[in-house]
């Protein structure tokens, strides 16, 4: 998608799922390589978002929409 629509605003849900509140990426290592993965606190079963994860994803999505339409976090367009 990024290659095809790179110039368009694209919400990256996966980034929200693997980014901790402090901005660090949660990762696992496999055969010497690091891969981003779902933050454990955002899931109760390791594969689906729990309430905390849904809240993080929703907040990130709202922030994305604000940026896409040019509205500040305070809602005044600054």
Biopython code that builds the backbone (N, CA, C, O; Angstrom):
import numpy as np
from Bio.PDB.StructureBuilder import StructureBuilder

atoms = [
    (1, "UNK", "N", (0.819, -1.189, 0.000)),
    (1, "UNK", "CA", (0.000, 0.000, 0.000)),
    (1, "UNK", "C", (0.863, 1.253, 0.000)),
    (1, "UNK", "O", (0.595, 2.207, -0.731)),
    (2, "UNK", "N", (1.903, 1.239, 0.829)),
    (2, "UNK", "CA", (2.753, 2.422, 0.893)),
    (2, "UNK", "C", (3.428, 2.694, -0.443)),
    (2, "UNK", "O", (3.586, 3.852, -0.829)),
    (3, "UNK", "N", (3.830, 1.640, -1.155)),
    (3, "UNK", "CA", (4.456, 1.830, -2.458)),
    (3, "UNK", "C", (3.456, 2.395, -3.462)),
    (3, "UNK", "O", (3.800, 3.262, -4.266)),
    (4, "UNK", "N", (2.246, 1.915, -3.415)),
    (4, "UNK", "CA", (1.215, 2.349, -4.377)),
    (4, "UNK", "C", (0.616, 3.702, -4.038)),
    (4, "UNK", "O", (0.367, 4.511, -4.931)),
    (5, "UNK", "N", (0.380, 3.959, -2.748)),
    (5, "UNK", "CA", (-0.296, 5.175, -2.316)),
    (5, "UNK", "C", (0.584, 6.024, -1.405)),
    (5, "UNK", "O", (0.070, 6.732, -0.539)),
    (6, "UNK", "N", (1.887, 5.963, -1.585)),
    (6, "UNK", "CA", (2.838, 6.636, -0.706)),
    (6, "UNK", "C", (2.597, 8.118, -0.513)),
    (6, "UNK", "O", (2.937, 8.651, 0.543)),
    (7, "UNK", "N", (2.034, 8.796, -1.474)),
    (7, "UNK", "CA", (1.780, 10.226, -1.350)),
    (7, "UNK", "C", (0.474, 10.567, -0.650)),
    (7, "UNK", "O", (0.200, 11.734, -0.374)),
    (8, "UNK", "N", (-0.324, 9.559, -0.366)),
    (8, "UNK", "CA", (-1.628, 9.754, 0.270)),
    (8, "UNK", "C", (-1.533, 9.476, 1.770)),
    (8, "UNK", "O", (-0.681, 8.703, 2.207)),
    (9, "UNK", "N", (-2.404, 10.105, 2.555)),
    (9, "UNK", "CA", (-2.424, 9.764, 3.981)),
    (9, "UNK", "C", (-2.892, 8.323, 4.175)),
    (9, "UNK", "O", (-3.950, 7.940, 3.677)),
    (10, "UNK", "N", (-2.111, 7.531, 4.893)),
    (10, "UNK", "CA", (-2.451, 6.143, 5.166)),
    (10, "UNK", "C", (-2.297, 5.895, 6.660)),
    (10, "UNK", "O", (-1.239, 6.157, 7.233)),
    (11, "UNK", "N", (-3.355, 5.388, 7.292)),
    (11, "UNK", "CA", (-3.271, 5.052, 8.712)),
    (11, "UNK", "C", (-2.627, 3.683, 8.850)),
    (11, "UNK", "O", (-3.070, 2.709, 8.241)),
    (12, "UNK", "N", (-1.583, 3.624, 9.654)),
    (12, "UNK", "CA", (-0.838, 2.387, 9.859)),
    (12, "UNK", "C", (-1.248, 1.770, 11.196)),
    (12, "UNK", "O", (-0.643, 2.061, 12.228)),
    (13, "UNK", "N", (-2.269, 0.924, 11.177)),
    (13, "UNK", "CA", (-2.751, 0.281, 12.397)),
    (13, "UNK", "C", (-1.661, -0.568, 13.033)),
    (13, "UNK", "O", (-1.527, -0.587, 14.256)),
    (14, "UNK", "N", (-0.887, -1.265, 12.223)),
    (14, "UNK", "CA", (0.180, -2.112, 12.764)),
    (14, "UNK", "C", (1.159, -1.289, 13.596)),
    (14, "UNK", "O", (1.608, -1.740, 14.649)),
    (15, "UNK", "N", (1.493, -0.088, 13.132)),
    (15, "UNK", "CA", (2.411, 0.771, 13.898)),
    (15, "UNK", "C", (1.819, 1.091, 15.268)),
    (15, "UNK", "O", (2.541, 1.090, 16.265)),
    (16, "UNK", "N", (0.538, 1.360, 15.330)),
    (16, "UNK", "CA", (-0.109, 1.627, 16.618)),
    (16, "UNK", "C", (-0.063, 0.394, 17.511)),
    (16, "UNK", "O", (0.079, 0.511, 18.728)),
    (17, "UNK", "N", (-0.183, -0.783, 16.912)),
    (17, "UNK", "CA", (-0.197, -2.025, 17.683)),
    (17, "UNK", "C", (1.173, -2.398, 18.228)),
    (17, "UNK", "O", (1.252, -3.055, 19.266)),
    (18, "UNK", "N", (2.254, -2.004, 17.565)),
    (18, "UNK", "CA", (3.581, -2.372, 18.056)),
    (18, "UNK", "C", (4.347, -1.228, 18.705)),
    (18, "UNK", "O", (5.492, -1.413, 19.119)),
    (19, "UNK", "N", (3.736, -0.046, 18.803)),
    (19, "UNK", "CA", (4.406, 1.096, 19.436)),
    (19, "UNK", "C", (3.922, 1.276, 20.866)),
    (19, "UNK", "O", (2.723, 1.386, 21.123)),
    (20, "UNK", "N", (4.868, 1.305, 21.788)),
    (20, "UNK", "CA", (4.536, 1.558, 23.192)),
    (20, "UNK", "C", (4.208, 3.036, 23.381)),
    (20, "UNK", "O", (4.494, 3.856, 22.509)),
    (21, "UNK", "N", (3.613, 3.371, 24.508)),
    (21, "UNK", "CA", (3.231, 4.750, 24.801)),
    (21, "UNK", "C", (4.423, 5.702, 24.747)),
    (21, "UNK", "O", (4.265, 6.876, 24.410)),
    (22, "UNK", "N", (5.616, 5.203, 25.077)),
    (22, "UNK", "CA", (6.803, 6.068, 25.052)),
    (22, "UNK", "C", (7.426, 6.156, 23.660)),
    (22, "UNK", "O", (8.466, 6.792, 23.488)),
    (23, "UNK", "N", (6.800, 5.525, 22.667)),
    (23, "UNK", "CA", (7.282, 5.596, 21.300)),
    (23, "UNK", "C", (8.203, 4.464, 20.883)),
    (23, "UNK", "O", (8.493, 4.310, 19.697)),
    (24, "UNK", "N", (8.661, 3.679, 21.826)),
    (24, "UNK", "CA", (9.537, 2.563, 21.488)),
    (24, "UNK", "C", (8.738, 1.439, 20.823)),
    (24, "UNK", "O", (7.578, 1.196, 21.159)),
    (25, "UNK", "N", (9.377, 0.771, 19.887)),
    (25, "UNK", "CA", (8.758, -0.334, 19.157)),
    (25, "UNK", "C", (9.000, -1.630, 19.922)),
    (25, "UNK", "O", (10.134, -1.941, 20.285)),
    (26, "UNK", "N", (7.930, -2.382, 20.164)),
    (26, "UNK", "CA", (8.045, -3.690, 20.793)),
    (26, "UNK", "C", (8.440, -4.683, 19.709)),
    (26, "UNK", "O", (7.822, -4.718, 18.645)),
    (27, "UNK", "N", (9.463, -5.489, 19.969)),
    (27, "UNK", "CA", (9.984, -6.393, 18.959)),
    (27, "UNK", "C", (10.283, -7.762, 19.539)),
    (27, "UNK", "O", (10.435, -7.923, 20.750)),
    (28, "UNK", "N", (10.364, -8.747, 18.655)),
    (28, "UNK", "CA", (10.888, -10.054, 19.037)),
    (28, "UNK", "C", (12.021, -10.383, 18.072)),
    (28, "UNK", "O", (12.063, -9.869, 16.954)),
    (29, "UNK", "N", (12.914, -11.218, 18.497)),
    (29, "UNK", "CA", (14.050, -11.618, 17.680)),
    (29, "UNK", "C", (13.869, -13.055, 17.220)),
    (29, "UNK", "O", (13.457, -13.927, 17.985)),
    (30, "UNK", "N", (14.185, -13.278, 15.955)),
    (30, "UNK", "CA", (14.106, -14.615, 15.374)),
    (30, "UNK", "C", (15.257, -14.765, 14.396)),
    (30, "UNK", "O", (15.373, -14.023, 13.421)),
    (31, "UNK", "N", (16.100, -15.742, 14.679)),
    (31, "UNK", "CA", (17.247, -16.041, 13.818)),
    (31, "UNK", "C", (18.088, -14.794, 13.527)),
    (31, "UNK", "O", (18.502, -14.548, 12.394)),
    (32, "UNK", "N", (18.319, -14.032, 14.568)),
    (32, "UNK", "CA", (19.181, -12.871, 14.445)),
    (32, "UNK", "C", (18.539, -11.629, 13.861)),
    (32, "UNK", "O", (19.211, -10.610, 13.695)),
    (33, "UNK", "N", (17.270, -11.688, 13.548)),
    (33, "UNK", "CA", (16.549, -10.534, 13.004)),
    (33, "UNK", "C", (15.506, -10.056, 14.007)),
    (33, "UNK", "O", (14.926, -10.864, 14.733)),
    (34, "UNK", "N", (15.268, -8.754, 14.050)),
    (34, "UNK", "CA", (14.241, -8.174, 14.916)),
    (34, "UNK", "C", (13.008, -7.839, 14.088)),
    (34, "UNK", "O", (13.103, -7.332, 12.970)),
    (35, "UNK", "N", (11.850, -8.135, 14.668)),
    (35, "UNK", "CA", (10.580, -7.875, 13.997)),
    (35, "UNK", "C", (9.632, -7.182, 14.963)),
    (35, "UNK", "O", (9.539, -7.582, 16.124)),
    (36, "UNK", "N", (8.922, -6.143, 14.506)),
    (36, "UNK", "CA", (7.932, -5.515, 15.380)),
    (36, "UNK", "C", (6.758, -6.460, 15.593)),
    (36, "UNK", "O", (6.393, -7.227, 14.701)),
    (37, "UNK", "N", (6.171, -6.398, 16.781)),
    (37, "UNK", "CA", (5.010, -7.239, 17.064)),
    (37, "UNK", "C", (4.110, -6.553, 18.086)),
    (37, "UNK", "O", (4.483, -5.547, 18.691)),
    (38, "UNK", "N", (2.949, -7.104, 18.260)),
    (38, "UNK", "CA", (1.919, -6.561, 19.132)),
    (38, "UNK", "C", (2.441, -6.409, 20.570)),
    (38, "UNK", "O", (2.982, -7.351, 21.151)),
    (39, "UNK", "N", (2.270, -5.218, 21.123)),
    (39, "UNK", "CA", (2.657, -4.964, 22.506)),
    (39, "UNK", "C", (1.801, -5.858, 23.412)),
    (39, "UNK", "O", (0.575, -5.832, 23.311)),
    (40, "UNK", "N", (2.423, -6.644, 24.289)),
    (40, "UNK", "CA", (1.651, -7.582, 25.118)),
    (40, "UNK", "C", (0.536, -6.925, 25.939)),
    (40, "UNK", "O", (-0.519, -7.529, 26.136)),
    (41, "UNK", "N", (0.751, -5.714, 26.411)),
    (41, "UNK", "CA", (-0.263, -5.028, 27.214)),
    (41, "UNK", "C", (-1.490, -4.635, 26.404)),
    (41, "UNK", "O", (-2.529, -4.304, 26.975)),
    (42, "UNK", "N", (-1.380, -4.667, 25.073)),
    (42, "UNK", "CA", (-2.491, -4.283, 24.202)),
    (42, "UNK", "C", (-3.366, -5.477, 23.818)),
    (42, "UNK", "O", (-4.313, -5.330, 23.045)),
    (43, "UNK", "N", (-3.052, -6.657, 24.356)),
    (43, "UNK", "CA", (-3.781, -7.865, 23.966)),
    (43, "UNK", "C", (-3.911, -8.818, 25.147)),
    (43, "UNK", "O", (-3.024, -8.894, 25.996)),
    (44, "UNK", "N", (-5.019, -9.540, 25.192)),
    (44, "UNK", "CA", (-5.178, -10.564, 26.227)),
    (44, "UNK", "C", (-4.922, -11.962, 25.677)),
    (44, "UNK", "O", (-4.749, -12.907, 26.447)),
    (45, "UNK", "N", (-4.894, -12.104, 24.339)),
    (45, "UNK", "CA", (-4.670, -13.425, 23.745)),
    (45, "UNK", "C", (-3.471, -13.461, 22.793)),
    (45, "UNK", "O", (-3.217, -14.485, 22.157)),
    (46, "UNK", "N", (-2.742, -12.360, 22.693)),
    (46, "UNK", "CA", (-1.564, -12.313, 21.843)),
    (46, "UNK", "C", (-1.841, -12.059, 20.379)),
    (46, "UNK", "O", (-0.911, -12.003, 19.575)),
    (47, "UNK", "N", (-3.102, -11.904, 20.019)),
    (47, "UNK", "CA", (-3.432, -11.707, 18.614)),
    (47, "UNK", "C", (-4.499, -10.665, 18.334)),
    (47, "UNK", "O", (-4.630, -10.180, 17.210)),
    (48, "UNK", "N", (-5.263, -10.323, 19.370)),
    (48, "UNK", "CA", (-6.354, -9.364, 19.198)),
    (48, "UNK", "C", (-6.225, -8.263, 20.235)),
    (48, "UNK", "O", (-5.758, -8.496, 21.350)),
    (49, "UNK", "N", (-6.642, -7.060, 19.860)),
    (49, "UNK", "CA", (-6.559, -5.937, 20.787)),
    (49, "UNK", "C", (-7.555, -6.091, 21.929)),
    (49, "UNK", "O", (-8.704, -6.482, 21.725)),
    (50, "UNK", "N", (-7.090, -5.776, 23.136)),
    (50, "UNK", "CA", (-7.977, -5.710, 24.293)),
    (50, "UNK", "C", (-8.446, -4.256, 24.444)),
    (50, "UNK", "O", (-8.206, -3.445, 23.550)),
    (51, "UNK", "N", (-9.093, -3.921, 25.528)),
    (51, "UNK", "CA", (-9.600, -2.556, 25.714)),
    (51, "UNK", "C", (-8.475, -1.526, 25.679)),
    (51, "UNK", "O", (-8.625, -0.466, 25.072)),
    (52, "UNK", "N", (-7.355, -1.828, 26.322)),
    (52, "UNK", "CA", (-6.223, -0.899, 26.314)),
    (52, "UNK", "C", (-5.708, -0.706, 24.889)),
    (52, "UNK", "O", (-5.450, 0.421, 24.464)),
    (53, "UNK", "N", (-5.562, -1.796, 24.163)),
    (53, "UNK", "CA", (-5.084, -1.725, 22.786)),
    (53, "UNK", "C", (-6.045, -0.989, 21.874)),
    (53, "UNK", "O", (-5.625, -0.221, 21.008)),
    (54, "UNK", "N", (-7.341, -1.223, 22.067)),
    (54, "UNK", "CA", (-8.345, -0.511, 21.275)),
    (54, "UNK", "C", (-8.284, 0.988, 21.546)),
    (54, "UNK", "O", (-8.426, 1.799, 20.630)),
    (55, "UNK", "N", (-8.071, 1.350, 22.808)),
    (55, "UNK", "CA", (-7.952, 2.766, 23.158)),
    (55, "UNK", "C", (-6.753, 3.416, 22.495)),
    (55, "UNK", "O", (-6.841, 4.537, 21.993)),
    (56, "UNK", "N", (-5.634, 2.711, 22.496)),
    (56, "UNK", "CA", (-4.420, 3.226, 21.847)),
    (56, "UNK", "C", (-4.662, 3.388, 20.350)),
    (56, "UNK", "O", (-4.349, 4.432, 19.778)),
    (57, "UNK", "N", (-5.217, 2.363, 19.719)),
    (57, "UNK", "CA", (-5.466, 2.420, 18.280)),
    (57, "UNK", "C", (-6.449, 3.537, 17.930)),
    (57, "UNK", "O", (-6.255, 4.244, 16.942)),
    (58, "UNK", "N", (-7.489, 3.697, 18.724)),
    (58, "UNK", "CA", (-8.477, 4.749, 18.469)),
    (58, "UNK", "C", (-7.852, 6.127, 18.609)),
    (58, "UNK", "O", (-8.098, 7.006, 17.783)),
    (59, "UNK", "N", (-7.045, 6.326, 19.643)),
    (59, "UNK", "CA", (-6.383, 7.618, 19.838)),
    (59, "UNK", "C", (-5.434, 7.921, 18.685)),
    (59, "UNK", "O", (-5.376, 9.057, 18.212)),
    (60, "UNK", "N", (-4.693, 6.921, 18.231)),
    (60, "UNK", "CA", (-3.777, 7.112, 17.101)),
    (60, "UNK", "C", (-4.560, 7.428, 15.824)),
    (60, "UNK", "O", (-4.135, 8.256, 15.017)),
    (61, "UNK", "N", (-5.703, 6.765, 15.648)),
    (61, "UNK", "CA", (-6.513, 7.011, 14.454)),
    (61, "UNK", "C", (-7.075, 8.432, 14.463)),
    (61, "UNK", "O", (-7.074, 9.106, 13.433)),
    (62, "UNK", "N", (-7.550, 8.885, 15.609)),
    (62, "UNK", "CA", (-8.059, 10.257, 15.702)),
    (62, "UNK", "C", (-6.956, 11.269, 15.441)),
    (62, "UNK", "O", (-7.181, 12.273, 14.765)),
    (63, "UNK", "N", (-5.778, 11.017, 15.964)),
    (63, "UNK", "CA", (-4.643, 11.897, 15.713)),
    (63, "UNK", "C", (-4.306, 11.918, 14.218)),
    (63, "UNK", "O", (-4.033, 12.980, 13.658)),
    (64, "UNK", "N", (-4.325, 10.753, 13.577)),
    (64, "UNK", "CA", (-4.093, 10.657, 12.141)),
    (64, "UNK", "C", (-5.125, 11.489, 11.368)),
    (64, "UNK", "O", (-4.764, 12.238, 10.461)),
    (65, "UNK", "N", (-6.401, 11.357, 11.726)),
    (65, "UNK", "CA", (-7.449, 12.121, 11.041)),
    (65, "UNK", "C", (-7.249, 13.621, 11.210)),
    (65, "UNK", "O", (-7.424, 14.384, 10.261)),
    (66, "UNK", "N", (-6.884, 14.043, 12.415)),
    (66, "UNK", "CA", (-6.630, 15.471, 12.647)),
    (66, "UNK", "C", (-5.515, 15.975, 11.739)),
    (66, "UNK", "O", (-5.639, 17.033, 11.122)),
    (67, "UNK", "N", (-4.428, 15.217, 11.659)),
    (67, "UNK", "CA", (-3.313, 15.625, 10.800)),
    (67, "UNK", "C", (-3.733, 15.631, 9.333)),
    (67, "UNK", "O", (-3.354, 16.531, 8.582)),
    (68, "UNK", "N", (-4.514, 14.634, 8.922)),
    (68, "UNK", "CA", (-4.919, 14.509, 7.518)),
    (68, "UNK", "C", (-5.780, 15.677, 7.060)),
    (68, "UNK", "O", (-5.712, 16.085, 5.900)),
    (69, "UNK", "N", (-6.587, 16.214, 7.965)),
    (69, "UNK", "CA", (-7.456, 17.332, 7.581)),
    (69, "UNK", "C", (-6.920, 18.673, 8.062)),
    (69, "UNK", "O", (-7.551, 19.708, 7.845)),
    (70, "UNK", "N", (-5.761, 18.662, 8.715)),
    (70, "UNK", "CA", (-5.123, 19.904, 9.121)),
    (70, "UNK", "C", (-5.691, 20.544, 10.364)),
    (70, "UNK", "O", (-5.665, 21.767, 10.505)),
    (71, "UNK", "N", (-6.208, 19.727, 11.271)),
    (71, "UNK", "CA", (-6.749, 20.247, 12.530)),
    (71, "UNK", "C", (-5.772, 19.909, 13.648)),
    (71, "UNK", "O", (-5.292, 18.779, 13.732)),
    (72, "UNK", "N", (-5.476, 20.882, 14.505)),
    (72, "UNK", "CA", (-4.542, 20.637, 15.596)),
    (72, "UNK", "C", (-5.167, 19.739, 16.654)),
    (72, "UNK", "O", (-6.369, 19.476, 16.629)),
    (73, "UNK", "N", (-4.349, 19.279, 17.571)),
    (73, "UNK", "CA", (-4.833, 18.454, 18.680)),
    (73, "UNK", "C", (-5.851, 19.201, 19.517)),
    (73, "UNK", "O", (-6.652, 18.584, 20.220)),
    (74, "UNK", "N", (-5.828, 20.527, 19.448)),
    (74, "UNK", "CA", (-6.766, 21.355, 20.232)),
    (74, "UNK", "C", (-8.030, 21.669, 19.436)),
    (74, "UNK", "O", (-8.935, 22.336, 19.938)),
    (75, "UNK", "N", (-8.090, 21.180, 18.180)),
    (75, "UNK", "CA", (-9.302, 21.324, 17.379)),
    (75, "UNK", "C", (-9.486, 22.652, 16.705)),
    (75, "UNK", "O", (-10.577, 22.935, 16.211)),
    (76, "UNK", "N", (-8.441, 23.503, 16.661)),
    (76, "UNK", "CA", (-8.641, 24.840, 16.086)),
    (76, "UNK", "C", (-7.944, 25.050, 14.760)),
    (76, "UNK", "O", (-7.927, 26.175, 14.262)),
    (77, "UNK", "N", (-7.367, 24.014, 14.165)),
    (77, "UNK", "CA", (-6.757, 24.163, 12.858)),
    (77, "UNK", "C", (-5.362, 24.766, 12.871)),
    (77, "UNK", "O", (-4.789, 25.016, 11.811)),
    (78, "UNK", "N", (-4.809, 25.003, 14.051)),
    (78, "UNK", "CA", (-3.452, 25.576, 14.148)),
    (78, "UNK", "C", (-2.400, 24.516, 14.043)),
    (78, "UNK", "O", (-1.209, 24.821, 14.105)),
]
sb = StructureBuilder()
sb.init_structure("model")
sb.init_model(0)
sb.init_chain("A")
sb.init_seg("    ")
for serial, (resi, resn, name, xyz) in enumerate(atoms, 1):
    if name == "N":
        sb.init_residue(resn, " ", resi, " ")
    sb.init_atom(name, np.array(xyz, "f"), 0.0, 1.0, " ", f" {name:<3s}", serial, name[0])
structure = sb.get_structure()
